[in-house]
C-alpha cells in the first residue's frame, strides 16, 4: 500500500527493514537500521550481519565476503538507476561490509543500472542484486509456506552469472 515516490520513501525504507527482519532473520542476525560510517558522511539504510555457518548464507560469505549484507531501498516510481548502483557499490569493500548488496526497488532496474552492475561484477567481484515488488511478493509467499525466501536471491544471482 506504500505509494512509490519521495513522499513515502521513509515508509518504504521501514517496510524493507521490517521485511528483512521477518524473512531473513534467522538465519541472518537482526538487521540494523540507518547505520552511519565512522566519519558520519555515509548512511546505509539497512545492514544485516551474516554469521551463518551453513547453507546459502554461508556460501554468500565464502564467495562474496558477505559478512554483512547491505540493503538499500529505493521507493522511486521507476526502477533503480545507475547512480543507485554506484552508491551501493561505493559502500561495498572486501574488508569492510563485503562484496554483496541488495537494492529493493518498486520496478525492475533500468538498463544503465544493469550494465553498471555487470561492470562492477567483472572488475571488482561486487555482486549487487535488484529486488522489485514482484520479488518481494514471491519472497513473502515462500516465507508464508515455510520455504526459504533466499531462493529468490539465489535465482537472481544464478540468472545474472549465466548471462555473463
Backbone as numpy.savetxt, mean C-alpha at the origin, in Angstrom:
# Nx Ny Nz CAx CAy CAz Cx Cy Cz
-19.22 4.82 1.27 -20.03 6.03 1.27 -19.18 7.31 1.27
-17.87 7.17 1.42 -16.98 8.34 1.39 -16.87 8.82 -0.05
-17.15 10.07 -0.27 -17.08 10.63 -1.62 -15.63 10.97 -1.98
-15.22 10.65 -3.21 -13.88 11.03 -3.65 -13.73 12.55 -3.66
-12.52 13.00 -3.35 -12.24 14.42 -3.40 -11.62 14.93 -2.12
-11.13 16.15 -2.19 -10.39 16.76 -1.08 -11.25 16.94 0.16
-12.54 17.16 -0.01 -13.41 17.43 1.13 -13.44 16.25 2.11
-13.27 15.03 1.61 -13.35 13.86 2.48 -12.05 13.05 2.50
-10.91 13.72 2.21 -9.64 12.99 2.20 -9.33 12.41 3.58
-9.62 13.16 4.62 -9.32 12.70 5.98 -10.15 11.47 6.35
-11.40 11.48 5.96 -12.27 10.32 6.24 -11.77 9.09 5.48
-11.32 9.29 4.25 -10.82 8.16 3.47 -9.52 7.61 4.06
-8.65 8.51 4.50 -7.40 8.07 5.12 -7.71 7.27 6.38
-8.65 7.73 7.18 -9.05 7.01 8.41 -9.67 5.66 8.05
-10.47 5.64 6.97 -11.05 4.38 6.51 -9.95 3.38 6.16
-8.93 3.84 5.43 -7.82 2.95 5.05 -7.10 2.42 6.29
-6.92 3.28 7.28 -6.30 2.85 8.54 -7.16 1.78 9.21
-8.46 2.03 9.32 -9.36 1.06 9.94 -9.39 -0.25 9.15
-9.38 -0.14 7.83 -9.38 -1.33 6.98 -8.13 -2.17 7.23
-6.97 -1.53 7.22 -5.72 -2.26 7.46 -5.70 -2.88 8.86
-6.23 -2.15 9.83 -6.31 -2.68 11.20 -7.17 -3.93 11.25
-8.26 -3.91 10.50 -9.22 -5.00 10.53 -8.73 -6.23 9.77
-8.26 -6.04 8.54 -8.02 -7.20 7.69 -6.56 -7.62 7.57
-5.62 -6.77 8.01 -4.20 -7.14 7.89 -3.52 -7.37 9.23
-4.21 -7.09 10.32 -3.62 -7.22 11.64 -4.49 -8.10 12.53
-4.07 -9.28 12.89 -2.88 -9.98 12.41 -3.08 -10.49 10.98
-2.04 -10.93 10.33 -0.72 -11.32 10.80 0.25 -10.15 10.99
-0.03 -8.98 10.41 0.84 -7.83 10.65 0.51 -7.22 12.00
1.42 -6.39 12.52 1.17 -5.69 13.79 0.12 -4.60 13.58
-0.31 -4.01 14.66 -1.29 -2.92 14.58 -0.70 -1.75 13.80
-1.45 -1.18 12.87 -0.96 -0.04 12.10 -0.73 1.19 12.96
0.17 2.05 12.48 0.46 3.33 13.10 -0.09 4.42 12.19
-0.70 5.45 12.76 -1.41 6.47 11.98 -0.62 7.78 11.95
-0.45 8.32 10.78 0.21 9.60 10.55 1.54 9.72 11.30
2.52 9.01 10.80 3.83 8.96 11.43 4.79 9.90 10.70
5.42 10.80 11.45 6.40 11.72 10.89 7.79 11.11 10.96
8.67 11.53 10.04 10.06 11.13 10.14 10.76 11.99 11.19
12.03 11.71 11.43 12.77 12.40 12.49 12.79 13.91 12.30
12.97 14.37 11.06 13.02 15.80 10.79 11.63 16.44 10.77
10.61 15.62 10.84 9.21 16.05 10.81 8.85 16.81 9.53
9.53 16.48 8.43 9.18 17.10 7.17 8.44 16.13 6.24
8.32 14.88 6.64 7.56 13.88 5.88 6.60 13.16 6.82
5.34 13.11 6.41 4.32 12.40 7.18 3.82 11.22 6.35
3.93 10.04 6.92 3.42 8.84 6.26 2.02 8.59 6.79
1.07 8.33 5.88 -0.31 8.11 6.29 -0.42 6.96 7.29
0.08 5.81 6.89 -0.06 4.59 7.70 1.21 3.76 7.56
1.72 3.27 8.67 2.83 2.32 8.68 2.38 1.08 9.43
2.70 -0.09 8.88 2.31 -1.35 9.53 3.56 -2.19 9.73
4.01 -2.33 10.97 5.16 -3.21 11.23 4.86 -4.66 10.82
5.85 -5.29 10.24 5.71 -6.66 9.75 6.73 -7.55 10.45
6.26 -8.32 11.42 7.12 -9.26 12.14 6.78 -10.71 11.79
6.10 -10.91 10.66 5.66 -12.25 10.28 6.84 -13.20 10.14
6.66 -14.40 10.63 7.70 -15.42 10.56 7.32 -16.57 9.63
6.19 -16.40 8.94 5.77 -17.42 7.99 4.80 -16.82 6.97
4.57 -17.55 5.92 3.56 -17.18 4.94 3.93 -16.00 4.06
2.90 -15.41 3.47 3.05 -14.33 2.50 3.84 -13.16 3.06
3.55 -12.73 4.28 4.20 -11.54 4.81 5.67 -11.79 5.15
6.03 -13.02 5.51 7.45 -13.32 5.66 8.13 -13.25 4.29
7.47 -13.78 3.28 8.01 -13.68 1.92 8.23 -12.21 1.54
7.30 -11.34 1.90 7.44 -9.91 1.59 8.64 -9.31 2.31
8.88 -9.74 3.54 10.07 -9.27 4.26 11.34 -9.76 3.58
11.32 -11.02 3.18 12.51 -11.60 2.56 12.80 -11.00 1.19
11.79 -10.82 0.38 11.97 -10.38 -1.01 12.05 -8.86 -1.16
11.29 -8.12 -0.35 11.18 -6.67 -0.54 11.57 -5.88 0.71
12.20 -6.55 1.65 12.59 -5.89 2.91 11.41 -5.16 3.54
10.24 -5.76 3.43 9.00 -5.14 3.92 8.86 -5.32 5.43
9.85 -4.81 6.17 9.79 -4.87 7.63 8.69 -3.95 8.15
8.44 -2.90 7.40 7.33 -1.99 7.69 6.62 -1.72 6.38
5.32 -1.96 6.35 4.53 -1.75 5.14 4.03 -0.31 5.15
4.40 0.43 4.13 3.95 1.81 3.97 2.62 1.80 3.23
1.64 2.52 3.77 0.34 2.64 3.13 0.03 4.12 2.92
-0.29 4.47 1.70 -0.66 5.84 1.36 -2.08 5.82 0.82
-2.88 6.79 1.20 -4.27 6.84 0.74 -4.49 8.08 -0.12
-5.15 7.87 -1.25 -5.44 8.95 -2.20 -6.93 8.94 -2.49
-7.64 9.97 -2.06 -9.09 10.02 -2.22 -9.51 10.82 -3.45
-8.67 10.88 -4.44 -8.98 11.61 -5.66 -10.05 10.88 -6.47
-10.85 11.64 -7.22 -11.86 11.04 -8.10 -11.20 10.32 -9.27
-9.94 10.65 -9.55 -9.19 9.94 -10.58 -8.26 8.96 -9.89
-7.59 8.15 -10.68 -6.64 7.20 -10.11 -5.37 7.89 -9.68
-4.56 7.22 -8.86 -3.28 7.79 -8.45 -2.43 8.16 -9.66
-1.70 9.25 -9.51 -0.88 9.79 -10.58 0.60 9.48 -10.33
1.42 9.84 -11.31 2.86 9.62 -11.21 3.42 10.29 -9.97
2.99 11.51 -9.66 3.50 12.22 -8.48 3.19 11.46 -7.19
2.07 10.76 -7.15 1.72 9.97 -5.97 2.69 8.80 -5.81
3.01 8.14 -6.92 3.97 7.05 -6.86 5.34 7.57 -6.44
5.75 8.70 -6.98 7.07 9.26 -6.64 7.16 9.61 -5.16
6.07 10.13 -4.61 6.05 10.46 -3.18 6.25 9.20 -2.35
5.53 8.15 -2.65 5.66 6.89 -1.91 7.06 6.31 -2.11
7.55 6.34 -3.33 8.87 5.79 -3.62 9.95 6.49 -2.81
9.81 7.80 -2.61 10.80 8.55 -1.82 10.87 8.08 -0.37
9.79 7.55 0.16 9.77 7.06 1.53 10.42 5.68 1.67
10.47 4.93 0.58 10.95 3.56 0.63 12.48 3.52 0.52
13.09 2.90 1.52 14.55 2.76 1.57 14.87 1.35 2.05
15.92 0.76 1.49 16.27 -0.60 1.87 16.51 -0.74 3.37
17.18 0.24 3.97 17.47 0.15 5.40 16.63 1.12 6.21
15.48 1.47 5.69 14.51 2.28 6.42 13.23 1.46 6.52
12.19 1.94 5.85 10.91 1.24 5.88 10.94 -0.07 5.11
11.85 -0.17 4.15 11.88 -1.31 3.26 11.52 -0.85 1.86
11.26 -1.79 0.97 11.06 -1.47 -0.44 9.66 -1.82 -0.92
8.69 -1.84 -0.02 7.32 -2.20 -0.40 6.33 -1.20 0.14
5.42 -0.77 -0.73 4.38 0.15 -0.32 3.07 -0.12 -1.03
2.00 0.31 -0.39 0.64 0.20 -0.95 0.08 1.60 -1.13
-0.59 1.83 -2.24 -1.32 3.07 -2.45 -2.78 2.70 -2.65
-3.63 3.14 -1.73 -5.07 2.97 -1.87 -5.61 4.18 -2.62
-6.33 3.94 -3.69 -6.95 5.01 -4.47 -8.35 4.59 -4.87
-9.14 5.53 -5.27 -10.54 5.25 -5.60 -10.70 4.59 -6.96
-9.76 4.87 -7.87 -9.79 4.33 -9.23 -8.45 3.68 -9.54
-8.37 2.98 -10.67 -7.12 2.41 -11.15 -6.13 3.52 -11.44
-4.86 3.25 -11.21 -3.82 4.28 -11.41 -3.76 4.74 -12.86
-3.31 5.97 -13.03 -3.13 6.52 -14.37 -1.89 5.91 -15.02
-1.82 5.97 -16.34 -0.74 5.30 -17.07 0.65 5.82 -16.69
0.77 7.12 -16.39 2.06 7.66 -15.97 2.54 7.04 -14.67
1.61 6.76 -13.78 1.96 6.11 -12.52 2.39 4.67 -12.76
1.72 4.00 -13.67 2.08 2.61 -13.99 3.49 2.55 -14.55
3.81 3.45 -15.47 5.15 3.48 -16.06 6.21 3.80 -15.00
5.94 4.77 -14.15 6.89 5.14 -13.09 7.08 3.97 -12.12
6.02 3.26 -11.84 6.11 2.10 -10.95 7.05 1.06 -11.55
6.91 0.81 -12.83 7.78 -0.14 -13.52 9.23 0.32 -13.44
9.49 1.61 -13.69 10.86 2.13 -13.63 11.46 1.97 -12.23
10.69 2.25 -11.20 11.20 2.14 -9.84 11.46 0.69 -9.45
10.68 -0.22 -10.02 10.93 -1.63 -9.77 12.23 -2.06 -10.45
12.39 -1.74 -11.71 13.56 -2.17 -12.47 14.84 -1.53 -11.92
14.80 -0.25 -11.61 16.01 0.46 -11.21 16.34 0.31 -9.72
15.30 0.21 -8.86 15.55 0.25 -7.42 14.94 -0.92 -6.65
14.28 -1.82 -7.34 13.60 -2.98 -6.72 12.51 -2.57 -5.73
11.93 -1.41 -5.92 10.83 -0.95 -5.07 9.52 -1.48 -5.65
8.77 -2.18 -4.82 7.49 -2.75 -5.24 6.37 -1.92 -4.62
5.66 -1.22 -5.47 4.54 -0.38 -5.04 3.28 -0.91 -5.72
2.29 -1.22 -4.93 1.05 -1.80 -5.43 -0.09 -0.81 -5.23
-0.89 -0.64 -6.30 -2.09 0.19 -6.24 -3.29 -0.69 -5.93
-4.12 -0.24 -5.00 -5.36 -0.93 -4.67 -6.50 0.06 -4.84
-7.48 -0.29 -5.68 -8.62 0.60 -5.89 -9.84 0.08 -5.13
-10.97 0.75 -5.30 -12.18 0.38 -4.55 -12.61 -1.06 -4.82
-12.42 -1.55 -6.03 -12.78 -2.95 -6.33 -11.90 -3.91 -5.54
-10.62 -3.58 -5.46 -9.69 -4.43 -4.69 -10.08 -4.44 -3.21
-10.45 -3.27 -2.69 -10.86 -3.17 -1.28 -12.09 -4.04 -1.03
-13.06 -3.97 -1.92 -14.26 -4.81 -1.75 -13.90 -6.29 -1.78
-13.00 -6.66 -2.69 -12.58 -8.06 -2.78 -11.86 -8.49 -1.50
-10.99 -7.63 -0.98 -10.28 -7.95 0.26 -11.24 -8.12 1.43
-12.23 -7.24 1.50 -13.23 -7.35 2.58 -14.05 -8.63 2.45
-14.41 -8.99 1.24 -15.16 -10.23 1.02 -14.34 -11.44 1.44
-13.08 -11.46 1.06 -12.20 -12.56 1.48 -12.12 -12.63 3.00
-11.91 -11.49 3.64 -11.81 -11.45 5.10 -13.10 -11.96 5.74
-14.27 -11.52 5.21 -15.55 -11.95 5.76 -15.76 -13.45 5.60
-15.15 -14.04 4.58 -15.26 -15.48 4.33 -14.11 -16.26 4.94
-13.42 -15.63 5.90 -12.30 -16.27 6.60 -11.17 -16.70 5.67
-11.00 -15.97 4.57 -9.89 -16.20 3.66 -8.90 -15.05 3.81
-7.72 -15.22 3.27 -6.65 -14.23 3.43 -6.80 -13.08 2.44
-7.08 -11.87 2.91 -7.22 -10.72 2.01 -5.93 -10.36 1.28
-4.78 -10.80 1.80 -3.50 -10.51 1.16 -3.37 -11.21 -0.18
-4.28 -12.14 -0.47 -4.29 -12.81 -1.77 -4.41 -11.76 -2.88
-5.16 -10.70 -2.64 -5.34 -9.64 -3.64 -4.00 -8.95 -3.90
-3.26 -8.67 -2.85 -1.95 -8.03 -3.00 -0.99 -8.97 -3.72
-0.99 -10.23 -3.32 -0.11 -11.22 -3.96 -0.39 -11.32 -5.46
-1.66 -11.36 -5.82 -2.05 -11.46 -7.23 -1.62 -10.22 -8.01
-1.73 -9.06 -7.41 -1.29 -7.82 -8.08 0.22 -7.84 -8.32
0.97 -8.35 -7.36 2.42 -8.47 -7.54 2.73 -9.46 -8.66
2.06 -10.60 -8.65 2.28 -11.60 -9.71 1.98 -11.01 -11.08
0.83 -10.36 -11.20 0.45 -9.79 -12.49 1.47 -8.75 -12.95
1.92 -7.91 -12.05 2.89 -6.89 -12.39 4.21 -7.51 -12.85
4.68 -8.50 -12.13 5.98 -9.11 -12.47 5.89 -9.93 -13.75
4.77 -10.53 -14.03 4.60 -11.31 -15.24 4.62 -10.40 -16.48
4.11 -9.19 -16.33 4.03 -8.28 -17.47 5.35 -7.62 -17.81
6.34 -7.72 -16.93 7.62 -7.06 -17.20 8.34 -7.70 -18.36
